[in-house]
Amino acid sequence: MDKLMKTSKKLDTFFKVSQRIIKIAMIVAVGVVAVLTVANFVNPDAVIAEGYYSIDVGSVTINLTEGYSTEDNNMVLSYVWIVMGLAAAAGVAVYYALGQVRKILQPMTEGNPFHPTVSTNIRKIAYVSIVLGVIANVVSFLQSFGAVAMIEKIKLLDYVKEGTIQSITANSQIDLTFLVVFFILLLVSYIFRYGEELQQQVDETL
């Protein structure tokens, strides 16, 4: 029990710091994108997208000539805001999940691992895993879609010997690992729920 209490206190501190880092990172990221958006609104001729670019297609990276811009400012900002929205949703979900973990650890720091709220908080984390899984699949799809869009924009096929490449296809697969995590967490919540009931029976008997 002493080891449980000490470990729980250390983990609670770690997750508390992690929450603060996530909050700061989200504020800074949104601030940077907002500044770029305002700068583009004030001066549309300001170059935001110019620079050294590369296209990632799975484990293959296509490097473009230095100074070549694949997109204009509006396209860059639109893509960044979409990614930022998904990242913000994921950040909020992770922040919330860490908060639930800290609520789980709180009674453990006091030597009460089967507090009535533990199983409920584990179930909440299970549902958060579904949200994160959906976001991860959406991001994967956007990466594939973005890579194809860039390839079409720079007319990559025009630089390849005619007849060598017939077509380019993007395959985006759905990762259902998050469902496995969801059901495992649900199972753990049921185990803790059973422990809570046993603890309640013992307390009533005493």
Backbone as numpy.savetxt, mean C-alpha at the origin, in Angstrom:
# Nx Ny Nz CAx CAy CAz Cx Cy Cz
4.68 -14.90 31.14 3.86 -13.70 31.14 4.72 -12.44 31.14
5.85 -12.48 31.89 6.75 -11.33 31.91 7.32 -11.06 30.52
7.69 -12.14 29.81 8.22 -11.97 28.45 7.15 -11.40 27.53
5.92 -11.88 27.71 4.81 -11.37 26.90 4.61 -9.88 27.12
4.64 -9.45 28.35 4.42 -8.04 28.69 5.55 -7.17 28.15
6.80 -7.62 28.31 7.95 -6.84 27.84 7.95 -6.72 26.32
7.70 -7.86 25.65 7.68 -7.86 24.19 6.55 -6.98 23.65
5.39 -7.05 24.30 4.24 -6.25 23.88 4.54 -4.76 24.00
5.21 -4.37 25.06 5.56 -2.95 25.24 6.52 -2.47 24.15
7.50 -3.31 23.82 8.46 -2.93 22.77 7.78 -2.84 21.41
6.90 -3.80 21.12 6.19 -3.77 19.85 5.25 -2.57 19.77
4.62 -2.24 20.89 3.72 -1.08 20.90 4.49 0.19 20.58
5.68 0.33 21.13 6.52 1.49 20.85 6.92 1.53 19.38
7.28 0.38 18.84 7.68 0.29 17.43 6.54 0.70 16.51
5.35 0.17 16.76 4.20 0.49 15.91 3.75 1.94 16.08
3.96 2.49 17.27 3.63 3.89 17.49 4.51 4.79 16.63
5.81 4.47 16.60 6.75 5.22 15.77 6.40 5.04 14.29
6.03 3.81 13.91 5.68 3.53 12.52 4.47 4.35 12.08
3.50 4.50 12.96 2.33 5.32 12.65 2.72 6.77 12.38
3.61 7.29 13.20 4.05 8.68 13.02 4.80 8.85 11.70
5.63 7.87 11.35 6.38 7.94 10.10 5.42 7.93 8.91
4.41 7.06 8.96 3.42 7.00 7.88 2.69 8.33 7.74
2.30 8.92 8.87 1.58 10.18 8.84 2.43 11.29 8.23
3.69 11.37 8.64 4.59 12.40 8.11 4.83 12.19 6.62
5.05 10.94 6.22 5.31 10.63 4.81 4.12 11.02 3.94
2.92 10.74 4.41 1.72 11.08 3.64 1.56 12.59 3.50
1.81 13.32 4.58 1.69 14.78 4.54 2.71 15.38 3.57
3.95 14.89 3.63 5.01 15.41 2.76 4.70 15.09 1.29
4.26 13.86 1.02 3.98 13.45 -0.36 2.85 14.28 -0.96
1.77 14.44 -0.21 0.65 15.25 -0.69 1.08 16.70 -0.90
1.91 17.20 0.00 2.39 18.57 -0.11 3.21 18.78 -1.37
4.10 17.83 -1.68 4.94 17.95 -2.88 4.09 17.95 -4.15
3.15 17.01 -4.22 2.29 16.93 -5.41 1.43 18.19 -5.53
0.95 18.69 -4.40 0.13 19.91 -4.43 0.94 21.10 -4.95
2.20 21.20 -4.52 3.07 22.29 -4.98 3.29 22.19 -6.49
3.54 20.98 -6.99 3.75 20.80 -8.42 2.49 21.15 -9.21
1.33 20.80 -8.65 0.06 21.12 -9.32 -0.16 22.62 -9.38
0.09 23.31 -8.28 -0.06 24.77 -8.25 0.94 25.42 -9.20
2.18 24.90 -9.23 3.20 25.46 -10.12 2.78 25.30 -11.57
2.18 24.17 -11.93 1.72 23.96 -13.30 0.54 24.87 -13.63
-0.32 25.13 -12.64 -1.47 26.02 -12.86 -1.01 27.46 -13.06
-0.05 27.88 -12.25 0.46 29.25 -12.35 1.26 29.46 -13.63
2.10 28.47 -13.96 2.93 28.57 -15.15 2.86 27.26 -15.93
1.90 27.15 -16.84 1.73 25.91 -17.61 2.95 25.54 -18.44
3.80 26.54 -18.73 4.98 26.27 -19.55 6.12 25.68 -18.74
5.98 25.67 -17.42 7.03 25.09 -16.58 7.12 23.60 -16.86
8.34 23.12 -17.06 8.54 21.72 -17.43 8.66 20.87 -16.17
7.68 20.00 -15.99 7.71 19.09 -14.84 8.15 17.70 -15.26
7.79 17.33 -16.51 8.03 15.96 -16.94 9.36 15.75 -17.64
10.13 16.82 -17.87 11.37 16.66 -18.61 12.42 16.01 -17.72
13.22 15.16 -18.28 14.28 14.52 -17.50 14.59 13.15 -18.05
15.28 12.34 -17.23 15.69 11.01 -17.64 14.59 10.03 -17.26
14.04 9.32 -18.23 12.91 8.44 -17.97 13.22 7.01 -18.35
12.52 6.12 -17.72 12.64 4.71 -18.03 11.27 4.07 -17.94
11.07 3.00 -18.68 9.83 2.25 -18.68 10.10 0.87 -18.11
9.42 0.53 -17.03 9.60 -0.77 -16.40 8.52 -1.72 -16.89
8.94 -2.81 -17.51 8.03 -3.85 -17.97 8.45 -5.14 -17.27
7.84 -5.39 -16.11 8.25 -6.54 -15.32 9.67 -6.35 -14.82
10.54 -7.29 -15.14 11.94 -7.20 -14.73 12.80 -6.53 -15.80
12.18 -6.07 -16.88 12.90 -5.41 -17.98 12.67 -3.90 -17.90
13.75 -3.13 -18.02 13.67 -1.67 -17.98 14.17 -1.10 -19.30
13.36 -0.24 -19.92 13.74 0.44 -21.15 14.12 1.87 -20.81
15.39 2.23 -20.98 15.88 3.56 -20.66 15.78 4.46 -21.89
15.20 5.63 -21.69 15.05 6.59 -22.78 16.21 7.56 -22.79
16.36 8.24 -23.89 17.44 9.21 -24.03 17.29 10.32 -23.00
18.40 10.75 -22.43 18.38 11.79 -21.41 17.78 13.07 -21.97
16.84 13.63 -21.20 16.18 14.86 -21.63 14.91 14.61 -22.40
14.64 13.35 -22.73 13.42 13.05 -23.49 12.25 12.93 -22.53
11.15 13.56 -22.85 9.97 13.52 -22.00 8.90 12.67 -22.66
8.43 11.65 -21.95 7.41 10.78 -22.50 6.01 11.34 -22.33
5.84 12.28 -21.44 4.50 12.78 -21.13 4.55 14.30 -20.91
3.40 14.95 -21.09 3.33 16.36 -20.77 2.95 16.52 -19.30
2.94 17.77 -18.85 2.70 18.03 -17.43 1.35 17.49 -16.95
0.30 17.72 -17.73 -1.03 17.28 -17.32 -1.11 15.77 -17.17
-0.47 15.05 -18.09 -0.48 13.59 -18.00 0.29 13.12 -16.78
1.43 13.75 -16.53 2.24 13.38 -15.37 1.47 13.63 -14.08
0.88 14.82 -13.97 0.16 15.16 -12.74 -1.07 14.27 -12.55
-1.75 13.95 -13.64 -2.92 13.07 -13.52 -2.50 11.70 -13.01
-1.42 11.17 -13.58 -0.94 9.86 -13.15 -0.48 9.90 -11.69
0.24 10.97 -11.34 0.76 11.10 -9.97 -0.38 11.20 -8.97
-1.44 11.95 -9.30 -2.57 12.09 -8.38 -3.31 10.77 -8.21
-3.40 10.00 -9.29 -4.05 8.68 -9.17 -3.23 7.78 -8.25
-1.94 7.74 -8.50 -1.05 6.93 -7.66 -1.08 7.42 -6.23
-1.09 8.76 -6.07 -1.10 9.34 -4.73 -2.39 8.97 -4.00
-3.51 8.97 -4.72 -4.77 8.60 -4.10 -4.75 7.16 -3.61
-4.22 6.25 -4.44 -4.12 4.85 -4.04 -3.15 4.68 -2.88
-2.02 5.41 -2.95 -1.03 5.32 -1.87 -1.61 5.87 -0.57
-2.38 6.95 -0.68 -3.00 7.52 0.52 -4.00 6.55 1.14
-4.79 5.88 0.27 -5.74 4.88 0.77 -5.02 3.74 1.47
-3.93 3.29 0.86 -3.14 2.22 1.47 -2.51 2.69 2.78
-2.03 3.94 2.78 -1.42 4.49 3.99 -2.42 4.59 5.13
-3.62 5.05 4.81 -4.67 5.15 5.84 -5.02 3.76 6.37
-5.10 2.78 5.46 -5.43 1.41 5.87 -4.35 0.84 6.78
-3.09 1.05 6.41 -1.98 0.54 7.23 -1.95 1.25 8.57
-2.17 2.58 8.55 -2.20 3.35 9.79 -3.30 2.83 10.71
-4.46 2.56 10.15 -5.58 2.03 10.94 -5.25 0.65 11.49
-4.64 -0.20 10.64 -4.29 -1.56 11.07 -3.28 -1.52 12.21
-2.30 -0.62 12.11 -1.32 -0.50 13.19 -1.98 -0.04 14.48
-2.99 0.83 14.34 -3.73 1.26 15.52 -4.45 0.11 16.19
-5.01 -0.80 15.36 -5.69 -1.98 15.91 -4.70 -2.92 16.56
-3.51 -3.03 15.97 -2.46 -3.88 16.57 -2.07 -3.34 17.94
-1.96 -2.03 18.03 -1.61 -1.42 19.33 -2.70 -1.66 20.36
-3.98 -1.66 19.90 -5.07 -1.95 20.82 -5.01 -3.41 21.29
-4.54 -4.29 20.39 -4.37 -5.69 20.76 -3.24 -5.85 21.78
-2.18 -5.08 21.57 -1.01 -5.19 22.45 -1.25 -4.56 23.82
-2.15 -3.57 23.88 -2.37 -2.84 25.14 -2.73 -3.77 26.30
-3.75 -4.63 26.18 -4.05 -5.53 27.30 -2.94 -6.55 27.55
-2.17 -6.87 26.50 -1.07 -7.82 26.68 0.05 -7.22 27.52
0.23 -5.90 27.39 1.24 -5.23 28.23 0.85 -5.27 29.69
-0.43 -5.50 29.96 -0.93 -5.57 31.34 -1.13 -7.02 31.79
-0.65 -7.97 30.95 -0.75 -9.37 31.32 -2.11 -9.99 31.08
-2.87 -9.43 30.14 -4.21 -9.94 29.86 -4.36 -10.20 28.36
-3.75 -11.29 27.84 -3.77 -11.55 26.39 -5.14 -11.91 25.85
-6.07 -12.31 26.72 -7.40 -12.70 26.26 -8.45 -11.68 26.68
-8.11 -10.43 26.49 -9.06 -9.36 26.75 -10.19 -9.44 25.71
-11.42 -9.12 26.09 -12.58 -9.25 25.17 -12.45 -8.49 23.86
-11.59 -7.47 23.79 -11.48 -6.67 22.57 -10.47 -7.23 21.57
-9.63 -8.18 21.99 -8.55 -8.66 21.13 -9.07 -9.32 19.86
-10.01 -10.25 19.99 -10.52 -10.95 18.81 -11.22 -9.98 17.84
-11.92 -9.00 18.38 -12.61 -8.02 17.52 -11.61 -7.21 16.72
-10.52 -6.79 17.36 -9.50 -6.00 16.66 -8.76 -6.82 15.61
-8.57 -8.11 15.87 -7.94 -8.97 14.87 -8.82 -9.09 13.64
-10.12 -9.20 13.84 -11.05 -9.26 12.70 -11.00 -7.97 11.89
-10.87 -6.85 12.57 -10.76 -5.57 11.85 -9.51 -5.54 10.97
-8.41 -6.07 11.49 -7.18 -6.13 10.70 -7.37 -7.05 9.51
-8.14 -8.12 9.69 -8.40 -9.05 8.58 -9.10 -8.33 7.43
-10.07 -7.50 7.75 -10.78 -6.76 6.70 -9.89 -5.69 6.06
-8.96 -5.15 6.82 -8.01 -4.20 6.25 -7.13 -4.89 5.21
-6.80 -6.16 5.46 -5.97 -6.90 4.51 -6.65 -7.03 3.15
-7.98 -7.11 3.15 -8.71 -7.15 1.88 -8.57 -5.83 1.13
-8.69 -4.73 1.85 -8.54 -3.40 1.24 -7.15 -3.26 0.62
-6.13 -3.65 1.37 -4.76 -3.55 0.86 -4.55 -4.46 -0.35
-5.16 -5.64 -0.33 -5.03 -6.55 -1.45 -5.66 -5.99 -2.72
-6.82 -5.38 -2.58 -7.50 -4.77 -3.74 -6.66 -3.62 -4.30
-6.13 -2.79 -3.41 -5.30 -1.66 -3.85 -4.06 -2.17 -4.58
-3.43 -3.21 -4.07 -2.23 -3.77 -4.70 -2.53 -4.27 -6.11
-3.69 -4.89 -6.30 -4.06 -5.39 -7.62 -4.36 -4.25 -8.58
-4.98 -3.18 -8.07 -5.26 -2.01 -8.92 -3.95 -1.35 -9.35
-3.00 -1.23 -8.43 -1.70 -0.64 -8.76 -0.98 -1.47 -9.81
-1.03 -2.79 -9.67 -0.40 -3.68 -10.65 -0.99 -3.48 -12.03
-2.32 -3.34 -12.10 -2.98 -3.11 -13.39 -2.55 -1.77 -13.98
-2.50 -0.73 -13.14 -2.11 0.59 -13.63 -0.68 0.60 -14.15
0.21 -0.17 -13.50 1.60 -0.24 -13.96 1.66 -0.85 -15.35
0.91 -1.93 -15.56 0.91 -2.56 -16.88 0.30 -1.63 -17.93
-0.82 -1.00 -17.57 -1.48 -0.08 -18.49 -0.57 1.10 -18.82
0.10 1.65 -17.79 1.00 2.78 -18.00 2.18 2.43 -18.89
2.73 1.22 -18.71 3.86 0.80 -19.53 3.47 0.70 -21.00
2.30 0.12 -21.27 1.83 0.00 -22.65 1.56 1.38 -23.25
0.97 2.27 -22.44 0.67 3.62 -22.93 1.96 4.35 -23.31
3.00 4.19 -22.49 4.28 4.85 -22.79 4.91 4.26 -24.05
4.84 2.94 -24.19 5.42 2.30 -25.37 4.74 2.81 -26.63
3.43 2.97 -26.57 2.69 3.48 -27.73 3.04 4.94 -27.99
3.24 5.72 -26.91 3.49 7.16 -27.06 4.85 7.42 -27.72
5.87 6.67 -27.30 7.21 6.90 -27.87 7.39 6.13 -29.17
6.32 5.39 -29.58 6.35 4.65 -30.85 7.56 3.73 -30.91
7.68 2.93 -29.86 8.83 2.03 -29.76 8.91 1.08 -30.94
7.73 0.64 -31.44 7.74 -0.32 -32.54 8.31 0.28 -33.82
8.28 1.60 -33.92 8.83 2.24 -35.12 10.34 2.12 -35.19
10.96 1.90 -34.02 12.42 1.80 -33.97 12.89 0.35 -34.10
11.97 -0.56 -34.20 12.32 -1.96 -34.33 12.19 -2.37 -35.80
13.05 -3.25 -36.21 13.02 -3.70 -37.60 11.64 -4.22 -37.95
11.12 -3.78 -39.06 9.76 -4.15 -39.47 9.63 -5.67 -39.58
8.60 -6.18 -38.96 8.36 -7.62 -39.02 8.90 -8.38 -37.83
9.74 -7.75 -37.02 10.33 -8.44 -35.88 9.31 -8.62 -34.76
8.58 -7.55 -34.47 7.56 -7.60 -33.41 6.19 -7.40 -34.04
5.31 -8.32 -33.80 3.97 -8.21 -34.35 3.05 -7.40 -33.44
3.17 -7.63 -32.13 2.33 -6.89 -31.18 2.93 -6.97 -29.79
2.46 -6.09 -28.91 2.87 -6.09 -27.51 1.61 -6.20 -26.67
1.59 -7.17 -25.79 0.42 -7.42 -24.96 0.80 -7.32 -23.48
-0.03 -6.65 -22.71 0.19 -6.54 -21.27 -0.73 -7.51 -20.55
-0.15 -8.39 -19.75 -0.92 -9.34 -18.97 -0.89 -8.95 -17.50
-2.02 -8.58 -16.96 -2.11 -8.20 -15.55 -2.87 -9.28 -14.80
-2.20 -9.94 -13.87 -2.80 -11.03 -13.13 -3.27 -10.57 -11.75
-4.36 -11.15 -11.30 -4.91 -10.81 -9.98 -4.26 -11.70 -8.92
-3.69 -11.08 -7.91 -3.06 -11.80 -6.81 -4.08 -11.94 -5.68
-4.44 -13.17 -5.37 -5.45 -13.44 -4.35 -4.83 -13.87 -3.02
-3.55 -13.58 -2.84 -2.88 -13.94 -1.59 -3.55 -13.27 -0.40
-4.07 -12.06 -0.62 -4.68 -11.33 0.49 -5.89 -12.06 1.06
-6.54 -12.89 0.24 -7.66 -13.68 0.76 -7.19 -14.75 1.74
-6.02 -15.32 1.45 -5.43 -16.30 2.37 -5.12 -15.64 3.71
-4.52 -14.44 3.63 -4.21 -13.70 4.85 -5.49 -13.37 5.62
-6.53 -12.99 4.89 -7.81 -12.65 5.50 -8.37 -13.82 6.31
-8.40 -15.01 5.70 -8.97 -16.17 6.38 -8.09 -16.65 7.54
-6.77 -16.50 7.40 -5.88 -16.86 8.51 -6.13 -15.96 9.71
-6.27 -14.66 9.45 -6.54 -13.72 10.54 -7.90 -13.98 11.17
-8.87 -14.34 10.35 -10.19 -14.69 10.89 -10.08 -15.91 11.82
-9.29 -16.91 11.38 -9.10 -18.10 12.20 -8.44 -17.74 13.53
-7.43 -16.87 13.47 -6.75 -16.44 14.70 -7.72 -15.70 15.62
-8.61 -14.89 15.02 -9.58 -14.15 15.84 -10.54 -15.12 16.54
-10.90 -16.21 15.85 -11.77 -17.21 16.48 -11.07 -17.91 17.63
-9.77 -18.16 17.45 -8.99 -18.80 18.52 -8.95 -17.90 19.76
-8.69 -16.61 19.52 -8.64 -15.68 20.65 -10.03 -15.51 21.27
-11.04 -15.56 20.43 -12.41 -15.45 20.95 -12.72 -16.62 21.89
-12.28 -17.81 21.51 -12.47 -18.99 22.35 -11.69 -18.83 23.66
-10.46 -18.29 23.55 -9.67 -18.04 24.76 -10.34 -17.03 25.68
-10.97 -16.02 25.07 -11.68 -15.01 25.87 -12.85 -15.64 26.63
-13.56 -16.55 25.96 -14.69 -17.21 26.62 -14.21 -18.09 27.78
-13.10 -18.81 27.56 -12.54 -19.63 28.63 -12.09 -18.76 29.80
-11.46 -17.63 29.48 -11.00 -16.72 30.53 -12.19 -16.18 31.33
-13.26 -15.87 30.62 -14.47 -15.36 31.28 -15.06 -16.41 32.20
-15.07 -17.68 31.77 -15.60 -18.76 32.60 -14.75 -18.94 33.84
-13.44 -18.85 33.68 -12.54 -18.99 34.83 -12.76 -17.86 35.82
-12.89 -16.63 35.28 -13.12 -15.48 36.17 -14.44 -15.61 36.93
-15.48 -16.08 36.23 -16.78 -16.25 36.89 -16.72 -17.34 37.94
-15.96 -18.41 37.65 -15.82 -19.49 38.63 -15.10 -19.01 39.88
-14.03 -18.21 39.66 -13.29 -17.68 40.81 -14.14 -16.73 41.62
